[in-house]
């Protein structure tokens, strides 16, 4: 193949197929989770997570292995220039020192460069300690944010200024017949410049996972990040505040027509009336 004007018989990007395999598995997992297929019906959740983790790890290893192999075979590109300075650590550039500091604060420490002077060793010790502390704290915060998003226990913060809220049986039980039509119209490409954010309020963690899977499979890919799924009750003021209901342009409370709720029509109506009264009482300006 021809790359940058050079013919390289060894050049291949086949290692990127590992990502395609990973995406295929994740899509099959989502389809199984929402009941569209029965591929993992007899597999425990622990086994599924182990397989998923192994595939992600393999994809990362193969991708970086292939990428570094290609880059190292290409050699240094002509348009990349480094200004080197002779130091006690060897021939260094600012980029080289940045690379060394990054491997030090992440506690990798290849040992390809080592500080020689007392002062630089003191700075290195400070770098190591601060790296361990900062990475530990920030990793914990990132894990907490990820958990809150996965469980729907966070709060909605508008990024575009206009959002709508969905609640009721059609959200709680993911009534696909209604929701697919709703999101197809809401996120039609003709209205792309005016796409609103959507907050979905459901009552259980299972419903959060189920609705997130539905969004990944059925909502326009460019609009997926505009949908936030939260766990809570429309009867509680705190949960309505987490959804920013008071500033929502519209609030939709719709019954479940899929039959997954196993509720009689009258009971479904009673629950929706309670939801509507709660919203009207606490968010009088909403429609």
Secondary structure, 3 states (H helix, E strand, C coil): CEECCEECCCCCCHHHHHHHHHHHHHHHHHHHHCCCCCCCCCCCHHHHHHHHHHHHHHHHHHHHHHHHHHHHHHCCCCCCCCCCEEECCEEECHHHHHHHHHHHHCCCCCCCCCCCCHHHHHHHHHHHHHHHHHHHHHHHHHHHHHHHHHHCCCCCCCCCCCEEEEECHHHHCCCHHHHHHHHHHHCCHHHHHHCCEEEEEECCHHHHHHHHHHHHHHCCHHHHHHEEEEECCCCCHHHHHHCCHHHCCEEEECCCCCCCCCCCHHHHHHHHHHHHHHHHHHCCCCC
